[in-house]
Amino acid sequence: MTLDFLEKFPKFNIFIYYYSLYLKYIRSVLKLFFFKKLQKILEIIKITEILIRRKIS
């Protein structure tokens, strides 16, 4: 895309801007969601490891 094109269609430019913001927002939300899920999974793994060690000893 050239600058001429964006100057001819300012509404399209605004659309692109908001769409990129929207994508950034979705990406950050997904990261947060998966990070929290990962933390929970890691906690569960730690707990099971501790339980297994207690059963062995």
Secondary structure, 3 states (H helix, E strand, C coil): CCHHHHHHCHHHHHHHHHHHHHHHHHHHHHHHHHHHHHHHHHHHHHHHHHHHHHHHC
